[in-house]
Amino acid sequence: MPLPEPVLEIARRLQYAGFDTWCVGGAVRDWRLGLSDQDVDLATAATPDQVQALFPRTVAVGVKYGTVGVFDRQRRLHEVTTFRRDVSTDGRHAVVEYVVSIDEDLARRDFTINALAWHPLTRELRDPFGGAADLDAGVIRSVGDPARRFAEDYLRILRMLRFAARFGFTIDPLTWEAAKGAAPELTGLSAERVREEWFKGLASARSVVELVRGWREVGAALVWMPELDDASHIVEPVRVRDSVVLTAALCRAAPEVLARLKASNAEIMRAQALRRGPAEPESAEPVAVRRWLARVGDAADDLMSLAEIRGGGPPSWRASVEQSRARGEPTSRGGLALTGDDLRAAGVPIGPELGRLLEKLLDVVLEDPARNTRDTLLALVQSWR
């Protein structure tokens, strides 16, 4: 497994100090799959205090769970976590204790494909649960008893779906049945953790349709997103991976779904704008495109992405939008050559009339952008008054 030199330096210092140290996590899995992943996590027999004593620059990113961030010479952060096992859990958070063996640490992992470790110095691949064979076979399988694994942290159900959709893997039948049985317990998770898994899944899925099918069939959608459709209207491959736009494409009442998942106000407002639409201009003619851009405002790019998701490619009218933008054609009051200050200087009082005149001027310019000059617009205002 090729490793960045800063990671090797950290591992050497720990190992030479007498603390067994291994590369763990997704980087090992992805390397075994032939994928590139420079974000390498380390697991070690050293306690957090011992890690902090060995390195001059550290940060306590998760000391409660045994994790210390170590800065390399380029001031990049690398996570170093003490070998640990779960003592107790409520299905959301675990109480852990430190152990001295990498095998004990790997035994608490969720799936066999994530229970691999690579020794950076001896170059040994540690695989006590057959994760390499499951990677070769394309199978997601729990480490040990699947019901127990999910009861330790029900978020693992959603992680299972994400990994299956990302890699195009099948799910071991026993693991699948245990996940279905545990799915009602997803209600106990925080909305933030669910949202993070949903967004990560949308961003990484080889097949968005398969990700949606998994959420629906395992029972996760029923708990958190009953508005999630079956995705039969989605044309793959999906190239747009914006989480808000994809949620709008896949869910009825997307703003309400995002609010339930405690998305940001900005994300919820984007979903609301997508729902308001209109979804596309009446035609690809320049005037129709300009009027559509004026009506939808900042939602134009999201609406074009939504149309691409539903149509399997860029919409036919996208070129007209890009041409209008390239010409610098105004589609809002801010693009007018005449401002509110100009109108007030011309004797228009502050109030409804000023706003009405600006809207009327915008309508003229949308019809004919060549008329967007200060003198032309001022003459129009004077003729209207």
N, C-alpha and C positions, 0 to 999 in steps of 0.2 A: 504494500500500500504506500504510494508516494505521499510524503508529508511535507508541509511547509517547514522551512528551517526554524522559524520561531516556535512552532509546536515541538519540534525535536529538542530544542534548547530547554524548554520547560520540562519535558519528559526526562531528559538526561539529568537535570538538576535534582528532580524528585527521586529518580532511580538511584543516583549516586549517593543520595542522602539516606538511602536504605528503605525507600518507600516504593513498593511495587506500583507501577503506573501503566495504564492501558488506554488506547484510543477506543472510544465507545460511541454508540448512537448512530444517527443517520448517516454520518460520513462513512462509517465502515460498511453499512448496508449498501449505500450508493456506489462505493468503490467496487464492491463485489458484483454489482449490476453493471459495471462499466460506465457509471455516471461520475461526473466531476462534482466534488463538494469540498470547498476549502474551509468550511466552518467545522473544525474538528474539536470535539469535546474530549476531555481527559478524565479518567476515573483513577483514583489513587488510594493507597492505604494510609496516606497522611491525613490527619485531621485538619479542619479549617485553620486552627491555630498554628499548626505546624507548616501549612502551606503559606500562611501570611508571614511566618518567621523566615521562610526561605527566600522570599522574593521581595524586592524593595518597593514595588508598586503593585498594590492589589486593591480590590474593592469588594465589599461584602454584598455580592449580588443575591445571595440566597443562603446565608450561613445557617439559618434555621433548618435547612434541608441539606446542609453539608457542602454548599457550592460557594467557591471564591473565584472572583474574576482576577486573572493575572494579566498585567500589561506587558507586552513584549517591547523590544527596543523601538519599534515604530509606533508605539502607543496604541496598538490594537489589542483588544480584550479577548482573552481565551478563558473559557469556563473550566475549572478544575473541581471535581466533586469527589468527596470521600466515599469509598465503598460503603454501602448501606443496605439495610433491609427494612421492610415495613413491619412495625410492631402492631399498629392498629390503624383503622381507617373508617371514615363514615361515608365512603362512596364519593367523597369530593376531595378531602385532604387526608394525608397520611401522617402518622407519627412514625419517625424513623429512628433507627439506632445504627451506629457505625459498626462495620465488620472489617475483617482483614483479608478477605478472599474475593477475588474478582468473580469467582463462580457464584458466590452468595449474592453479589451485586447483580449479576446477570439474571439470577433466578427471580428477581422482582420486576423484570421488564415485562412489557405488555405482550408482545408477539415475538415469535422465534426469530423473525427476520431482523428484529431490533435487538436481539440478545446475542450479538456478536461482538467480539473485542479483538483488537489487533495490538500486539506488543510492539512499540516503536523501535525497540533496541534488539530484541531477540527475533523479531519478525515472525512471531507465532500468531496464528489465527485461533482464538478460543471460541468454540462453538458447542457448548454443552447440550443444546436443545435442538440441534438439527436445523438451524436457521439457514445455513448455506444450501442444504438440500431443498428446503422450501422455497428459497429464492430461485433455484434452478427449475423447480416445478411450477413456480408462479402461484404459490399458495400463502394465504394469510392464516396463521394458526396461533392460538394463544399459547403462552408458556404455561405448562401445567394445566390445572383445572380451569377451563374458561369461565365458568360461573363465578369462581373465586376471583379470577383476574378482573372481571367486570365489576364485581361488588367492591373491589378495592378503589376503583375510580371509574364511574360510569361514562366519563368522557371517552374512555377507550373504545366504546361502541362507535362513536363518531370518527375517531382516529382510524379504526378498522375500515370504515367506509372510504375515508380519504385515501388510505394506502391502496386499497383495492382499485379505486378509480384512477389513481395516479399511475400505477404500474400495470393496470390491466390484469390484475391477479384475480383468481377465484378465492372464495372464503371456505375454509375447512368446515364441513357440515356441523360438527359438534360446536365449533366456535360460533357459527351462524345461529344455531338454535339457542345457545346460551345468550347471545346478544339479543335475540328477539324476546326471550323471556325476561331479560333485564331492562328492556327499553322503557317500560313505564317509569322506572326510577330516574330517567333523564330529567324529570320534573325538578329534582333536587339540585341540578346544576345551576350555576349562575348564567344569566343571559350573556354576559361578556365572554365566557368560555365557549358557549355554544356558537356565538357569532364568529369568534375567531376560527373555530373549526370549519364552519360553513364557508367563510371567506377563503380560508386556506384550501379547502376542497375545490371551490370554484376556480381558484387560481392555478391549481396543479393538475386537475383531472385530465387524463388522456381522453376520457369521454365524459362530458357533462351529463349526457343522458344516463349513463351508468351510475354516476354519482347520485342523481335524482332518484333513480330506481332503487338504489340501496337505501336512501333515507326513507322512502315510502314503504318499502317492503319490510324493513326491520322494525318499523314503528316509530322512528325518530321524528318523521314529519308530522305524524298524528299528535305528538306531544308538543312540538315547538312551532311547526309550520303547517297546519292543516290546509293552508291555502296553496301549498306546493302542488303544481300540476304534474302530469305524467311526462312532460317534456317531449311528447310525440311531435310537437310543432317545431322543435329545434332541429336545424340542419347542421350536421357535423361534417368536418371538424369545426369547432367553435374557436375562432381566432380572437374574438373580443373577450378579455378576461377581467373586465371591470366588475367588481362584486356588486355594486349598486345596480348597474344596467342588467347584469345577469339575473339578479334577484327579481327585477321588474319583468324580465322576459319569462321567468319560470313560475312566478307566484301571482295569484290574484291578490289584490289589496297589498301590494308590495310596501307602501309606506307604513301600513299597520304592522306588517311582518318586521320591518326594520326597527320600528319603535319597540316592539316586543323584545327584540334582540339587543336593545339599548345601543343602537347605532348612533352616530353623531347627528346633531341637528342638521348639519350641512348634508349628510347622506340622506336623511329622511326628506329634506326639502328637494333634493335632486329626484328622488322617487316620485314625489308629488308632482313635480314639473313634467316628468315622463308620463304620468297618468293624464295630466291636463292636455298635453299635446298641443295641436294636432300632430299625429304621428308622422305625417309627411306633407309636402306641398301638394296643391291640387294638380300640378303638372310640373314638368321640368323646364317650362318657359321661364325666362329671367324674371319677369314681373311676379309670377306666382312664387318663385323661389325667394325673392326679396321680401314679399309679404309674409311668407312663412317664417323666414328668419326674424323679421320684426316681431312677429307674434310670439314665437317660442323663446327668443332671447338666448340666455346662457344655456338652455337645454338643448340647443341644436346639435351639438356633438354627441350628446348622450342619445338623442333620438336617432341619429344616423347609425350609431353603434347598435341600438336596439333593432333597427331595420335590418342591419347586417346579420345579426344573430338569427332573426326570424327568416331571412331570405337566403342564408347560406353564402352571402357575398355582399359587397358594397351595393347600395341601392342605385338604381339607374339615374336618379336625380342628384346623386352626390357630386358629380362633376360640375353640375350647374352651380351648386353651392360653393364649391372651391373656386370656380371662375368668378363668381360675384365677389368673393372675398379678395381674390387676387386683384380685381379691379378697384378695390377699396370702396365699394358702393355702400352708402350709409343705410343702416337698417334699424337705427334707433335715434332718439332725439340727440344723443351725444354726438352723432355723426353729422348733424346739420351744420351748414356753414353760417347759420344765424343762431345766436344764443339768446337765452332769456334776458341777459343784460342788454343785448342789442334791441330787443323789443321794448324793454323799459325805457331805453334812451330814445326810442321812437315814439314814446308817449303811451305805450300799453301799460295799464296799471297792473300791479301784482294781484293775482287772483285767478278765478276760473277762466277768464278770457285769455290770459297769457298761455295757460296750459292747452286750451282749445286751439289756439293759433299754432302752437308748436306741433300738435298732433296733425293738424290740417296740412302744415308744411311737410311733415314727414310723409304724409300720404302722397303728396305731389312728387316728392323725391323718389319714393318707392316706385312710382309709375315711370318716372324719367329721371335717372340720376344726373343727367347733364344739367338739370335745372338747379343743382345744389351749389349755387354761388350766392354770396352775401347780397349782391345787388339784386339778383333775380328774386330771391326770397323776400327781401325788404320791399321790393316793388309789389309783390303779391300781397303782402300784409297791408300795404297802403291801399291797394285796390279793394280789398275785402272790408276795410273799415270805412 
